[in-house]
């Protein structure tokens, strides 16, 4: 409307200003006032047409262009209501709105997965924490009903149950600390951590008849010394306690590339399926027929490893070995 008005005003100004009041034309004369009146009538009709076309066309075009925003807004309201499974899915467009919708869908998928994982973790943690408390309650009830029972046996069993509850609580604290990424960073050599972890676990390995081997190059990275030591220790400990009952081996090696350092822990053991291995890093997940005992852990070892590696910008890869057992590979950014 503004552009049309300016154009008509320019025509009026530069054309009619130089016209005489009366001008001869073939077949007669023309009056400037009549010409101005006809021009004004045509200009009014033209401006009215521009107004109608602009309003209708602008309304249709704006509605078509902004329709994806309505879908995105609706999806936001649905997600704010707690339904995270809803998706926008703008598959019929190829523009910036499609990119925004795809990014929003990916964010919702990530949030939904995280919330589901937290819910599973809370349920599993409650179950795992309830078990030692229920056992403790049962032992106390038995002791109350049978005062003449040997107290030494009861105390020993309570000590074992309490130690398991403490181990589980400490593991949960480590997992929470790693997830929050609230730790100071320093230069760390993974090869030295491997030597320290192997030295710590030698008595346990000898007790179970497992041979520990450590080798590799200097592997410099940055992060929390305590958490990375926990990562290495958990991997080696997992390989020891879930090894073959007749004795096996656990080999921990380190290597360094131009951009990343790699820790590889190979352990012998029973054959594992890829489907089972894919679940081992979930909290409280244990493989079928896995070893139970004083050193079997609380089901958080590999979950803690994955959380620590993620907190350090790395990645944990688990895969079954052809000859049985598990291969765990952790890739971390090089210092």
C-alpha positions as CSV (number, residue, x, y, z in Angstrom):
1,X,0.0,0.0,0.0
2,X,2.8,2.5,0.9
3,X,4.8,1.6,-2.2
4,X,1.7,2.0,-4.4
5,X,0.7,5.3,-2.9
6,X,4.3,6.7,-3.4
7,X,4.3,5.5,-7.0
8,X,0.9,7.2,-7.7
9,X,2.0,10.4,-5.9
10,X,5.1,10.5,-8.1
11,X,3.0,10.1,-11.2
12,X,0.7,12.8,-10.0
13,X,3.6,15.2,-9.1
14,X,5.7,14.8,-12.2
15,X,3.0,14.4,-14.9
16,X,0.2,16.7,-13.9
17,X,2.4,19.5,-12.7
18,X,3.6,20.3,-16.2
19,X,0.2,19.9,-17.9
20,X,-1.6,23.1,-18.9
21,X,-5.2,23.6,-17.8
22,X,-6.4,23.0,-21.3
23,X,-4.5,21.0,-23.9
24,X,-5.4,20.3,-27.5
25,X,-5.5,16.6,-28.5
26,X,-6.5,14.9,-31.8
27,X,-10.2,15.2,-32.1
28,X,-10.7,17.9,-29.4
29,X,-9.3,19.3,-26.2
30,X,-8.6,17.9,-22.7
31,X,-9.0,19.6,-19.4
32,X,-6.4,18.9,-16.7
33,X,-9.1,18.9,-14.0
34,X,-10.9,16.1,-15.8
35,X,-7.8,14.1,-16.3
36,X,-6.9,14.6,-12.6
37,X,-10.4,13.4,-11.6
38,X,-10.2,10.3,-13.8
39,X,-6.7,9.5,-12.5
40,X,-7.8,9.9,-8.9
41,X,-10.7,7.5,-9.5
42,X,-8.5,4.9,-11.1
43,X,-5.9,5.4,-8.4
44,X,-8.6,4.9,-5.7
45,X,-9.7,1.7,-7.4
46,X,-6.1,0.5,-7.7
47,X,-5.4,1.2,-4.1
48,X,-8.5,-0.6,-3.0
49,X,-7.5,-3.6,-5.1
50,X,-4.0,-3.5,-3.6
51,X,-5.5,-3.3,-0.1
52,X,-7.8,-6.4,-0.7
53,X,-5.0,-8.4,-2.4
54,X,-2.5,-7.4,0.2
55,X,-4.8,-8.4,3.1
56,X,-6.0,-11.6,1.7
57,X,-2.7,-12.7,0.1
58,X,-0.8,-11.6,3.2
59,X,-3.2,-13.5,5.5
60,X,-3.0,-16.7,3.4
61,X,0.8,-16.4,3.0
62,X,1.4,-15.7,6.6
63,X,-0.9,-18.5,7.7
64,X,0.9,-20.9,5.4
65,X,4.3,-19.8,6.5
66,X,3.5,-19.7,10.2
67,X,1.6,-23.0,10.3
68,X,4.7,-24.9,11.4
69,X,5.1,-22.5,14.3
70,X,1.6,-23.5,15.5
71,X,2.6,-27.1,15.4
72,X,5.8,-26.4,17.3
73,X,3.9,-24.3,19.8
74,X,1.4,-27.1,20.3
75,X,4.2,-29.6,20.8
76,X,5.8,-27.3,23.4
77,X,2.6,-27.1,25.3
78,X,2.1,-30.9,25.2
79,X,5.7,-31.4,26.4
80,X,5.2,-28.9,29.1
81,X,2.2,-31.0,30.2
82,X,4.5,-34.0,30.8
83,X,3.9,-35.9,27.6
84,X,7.4,-36.3,26.1
85,X,6.4,-38.9,23.4
86,X,4.8,-36.3,21.2
87,X,6.7,-35.3,18.0
88,X,6.3,-32.6,15.4
89,X,7.5,-34.5,12.4
90,X,7.6,-31.8,9.6
91,X,8.5,-34.2,6.9
92,X,6.7,-32.3,4.2
93,X,8.9,-29.2,4.4
94,X,12.5,-28.5,3.6
95,X,13.3,-25.1,5.2
96,X,14.4,-23.6,8.5
97,X,11.1,-24.6,10.2
98,X,12.0,-28.3,9.3
99,X,15.4,-27.8,10.9
100,X,13.9,-26.3,14.0
101,X,11.2,-29.0,14.3
102,X,13.8,-31.8,13.8
103,X,16.0,-30.2,16.5
104,X,13.0,-30.0,18.8
105,X,12.1,-33.6,18.1
106,X,15.7,-34.7,18.8
107,X,15.6,-32.7,22.1
108,X,12.4,-34.3,23.2
109,X,13.7,-37.8,22.3
110,X,16.8,-37.2,24.4
111,X,14.8,-35.8,27.3
112,X,12.3,-38.7,27.1
113,X,15.2,-41.2,27.2
114,X,16.9,-39.4,30.1
115,X,13.6,-39.3,32.1
116,X,12.9,-43.0,31.4
117,X,16.5,-43.8,32.5
118,X,16.1,-41.8,35.7
119,X,12.8,-43.5,36.4
120,X,14.3,-47.0,35.9
121,X,17.3,-46.0,38.0
122,X,15.1,-44.7,40.8
123,X,13.0,-47.9,40.8
124,X,16.0,-50.1,40.6
125,X,17.9,-48.2,43.3
126,X,14.8,-48.3,45.6
127,X,14.6,-52.1,45.0
128,X,18.4,-52.6,45.6
129,X,18.4,-50.5,48.8
130,X,15.2,-52.2,50.1
131,X,16.8,-55.6,49.8
132,X,19.5,-55.2,52.5
133,X,17.1,-53.4,54.8
134,X,14.5,-56.2,54.4
135,X,17.2,-58.8,55.2
136,X,18.3,-56.8,58.2
137,X,14.7,-56.6,59.4
138,X,14.3,-60.4,59.0
139,X,17.5,-61.1,60.9
140,X,16.4,-58.8,63.7
141,X,13.0,-60.5,63.9
142,X,14.6,-63.9,64.0
143,X,16.9,-62.8,66.8
144,X,14.0,-61.3,68.8
145,X,11.9,-64.5,68.5
146,X,14.9,-66.7,69.4
147,X,16.9,-65.0,72.1
148,X,19.0,-68.1,72.6
149,X,20.3,-68.1,69.1
150,X,24.1,-67.6,68.5
151,X,24.6,-63.9,68.4
152,X,28.0,-64.1,66.7
153,X,26.4,-65.6,63.5
154,X,23.7,-62.9,63.5
155,X,26.3,-60.1,63.9
156,X,28.4,-61.5,61.1
157,X,25.4,-61.7,58.7
158,X,24.3,-58.2,59.7
159,X,27.8,-56.9,59.0
160,X,27.8,-58.5,55.5
161,X,24.4,-57.0,54.7
162,X,25.4,-53.6,56.1
163,X,28.6,-53.6,54.1
164,X,26.6,-54.3,50.9
165,X,24.3,-51.4,51.7
166,X,27.3,-49.1,52.3
167,X,28.9,-50.2,49.0
168,X,25.7,-49.6,47.1
169,X,25.3,-46.1,48.7
170,X,28.9,-45.2,47.8
171,X,28.4,-46.4,44.3
172,X,25.3,-44.3,44.0
173,X,27.2,-41.2,45.2
174,X,30.0,-41.9,42.7
175,X,27.5,-42.2,39.9
176,X,25.7,-39.0,40.9
177,X,29.0,-37.1,41.1
178,X,30.0,-38.3,37.6
179,X,26.6,-37.4,36.2
180,X,26.8,-33.9,37.6
181,X,30.4,-33.4,36.3
182,X,31.3,-31.4,39.4
183,X,34.9,-32.3,39.7
184,X,38.3,-30.6,39.2
185,X,40.3,-31.5,36.1
186,X,44.0,-32.3,36.0
187,X,46.5,-34.1,33.8
188,X,46.2,-37.9,34.2
189,X,48.1,-40.8,32.6
190,X,45.8,-43.8,32.1
191,X,48.7,-46.2,31.9
192,X,49.6,-45.3,35.5
193,X,46.0,-45.7,36.6
194,X,46.0,-49.2,35.1
195,X,49.1,-50.2,37.0
196,X,47.5,-48.9,40.2
197,X,44.2,-50.7,39.7
198,X,45.9,-53.9,38.8
199,X,48.2,-53.7,41.9
200,X,45.1,-53.1,44.0
201,X,43.2,-56.1,42.6
202,X,46.0,-58.6,42.6
203,X,44.9,-60.3,45.8
204,X,41.3,-60.7,44.5
205,X,42.6,-62.1,41.2
206,X,44.9,-64.6,43.0
207,X,42.0,-65.7,45.2
208,X,39.9,-66.4,42.1
209,X,42.7,-67.9,40.0
210,X,42.6,-65.0,37.5
211,X,45.8,-63.7,35.8
212,X,46.1,-59.9,35.5
213,X,48.1,-58.4,32.7
214,X,48.8,-54.7,32.1
215,X,50.6,-53.2,29.2
216,X,50.5,-50.2,26.9
217,X,51.8,-46.8,26.1
218,X,51.6,-43.5,28.0
219,X,48.0,-42.3,27.6
220,X,47.7,-38.6,28.7
221,X,44.2,-37.2,29.3
222,X,42.6,-34.6,31.5
223,X,40.0,-35.1,34.2
224,X,39.4,-36.3,37.7
225,X,42.2,-38.6,39.0
226,X,39.8,-40.2,41.5
227,X,37.0,-40.8,39.0
228,X,39.3,-42.1,36.2
229,X,40.9,-44.5,38.7
230,X,37.4,-45.6,39.6
231,X,36.7,-46.2,35.9
232,X,39.8,-48.3,35.4
233,X,39.3,-50.2,38.7
234,X,35.7,-51.0,37.9
235,X,36.6,-52.4,34.5
236,X,39.4,-54.6,35.8
237,X,37.3,-55.7,38.8
238,X,34.4,-56.6,36.5
239,X,36.7,-58.7,34.4
240,X,38.0,-60.5,37.5
241,X,34.7,-61.3,39.3
242,X,32.9,-62.3,36.1
243,X,35.6,-64.5,34.7
244,X,35.8,-68.3,34.2
245,X,35.4,-70.3,37.4
246,X,38.4,-72.4,36.5
247,X,40.7,-69.4,36.1
248,X,41.1,-66.9,33.3
249,X,42.9,-63.7,32.3
250,X,42.2,-60.0,32.4
251,X,44.3,-57.9,30.1
252,X,44.3,-54.1,30.4
253,X,46.1,-52.1,27.7
254,X,46.4,-48.4,26.9
255,X,47.2,-46.6,23.6
256,X,47.4,-43.0,22.5
257,X,46.4,-41.5,19.2
258,X,46.6,-38.0,17.9
259,X,43.2,-37.0,19.3
260,X,42.3,-39.7,21.8
261,X,43.6,-42.2,24.3
262,X,42.2,-45.7,24.5
263,X,41.8,-48.1,27.4
264,X,41.0,-51.7,26.4
265,X,40.2,-54.4,29.0
266,X,39.8,-57.9,27.7
267,X,38.5,-60.6,30.0
268,X,37.8,-64.3,29.5
269,X,34.5,-65.8,30.6
270,X,31.3,-67.3,29.4
271,X,30.0,-66.5,25.9
272,X,27.8,-63.4,25.9
273,X,25.2,-62.4,23.3
274,X,25.3,-58.9,21.7
275,X,21.8,-58.3,23.1
276,X,23.0,-59.0,26.7
277,X,26.1,-57.0,26.3
278,X,24.0,-54.0,25.1
279,X,22.3,-53.9,28.5
280,X,25.3,-54.4,30.8
281,X,26.0,-50.7,31.2
282,X,22.5,-50.0,32.5
283,X,22.3,-49.4,36.2
284,X,21.7,-52.6,38.2
285,X,21.9,-54.8,35.1
286,X,23.7,-58.1,35.6
287,X,24.2,-60.8,33.0
288,X,22.5,-64.1,33.3
289,X,24.4,-66.7,35.4
290,X,26.9,-64.1,36.5
291,X,29.0,-64.7,39.6
292,X,27.5,-63.7,42.9
293,X,29.5,-63.4,46.1
294,X,31.2,-61.0,48.4
295,X,33.0,-59.3,45.4
296,X,30.2,-59.5,42.9
297,X,29.4,-55.8,43.2
298,X,26.0,-54.0,43.3
299,X,25.2,-53.9,39.6
300,X,26.6,-50.3,39.1
301,X,30.2,-51.0,38.0
302,X,29.8,-50.6,34.2
303,X,27.1,-47.9,34.7
304,X,29.6,-45.9,36.7
305,X,32.2,-46.5,34.0
306,X,29.9,-45.2,31.3
307,X,28.9,-42.2,33.3
308,X,32.5,-41.3,34.1
309,X,33.6,-41.7,30.5
310,X,30.6,-39.5,29.3
311,X,31.5,-36.8,31.9
312,X,35.0,-36.7,30.5
313,X,33.9,-36.4,26.9
314,X,34.6,-40.0,26.2
315,X,32.7,-43.1,25.2
316,X,32.4,-46.7,26.5
317,X,32.1,-49.5,24.0
318,X,31.2,-53.1,25.1
319,X,31.4,-56.1,22.8
320,X,31.4,-59.9,23.3
321,X,34.6,-61.7,22.5
322,X,34.4,-64.6,20.0
323,X,36.2,-67.0,22.5
324,X,33.9,-65.9,25.4
325,X,34.1,-63.0,27.8
326,X,33.9,-59.3,27.4
327,X,35.9,-56.5,25.7
328,X,35.5,-53.0,27.1
329,X,37.0,-50.1,25.3
330,X,37.0,-46.5,26.7
331,X,38.0,-43.6,24.4
332,X,38.9,-40.3,26.0
333,X,40.1,-37.0,24.6
334,X,43.9,-36.8,24.6
335,X,45.4,-34.1,26.8
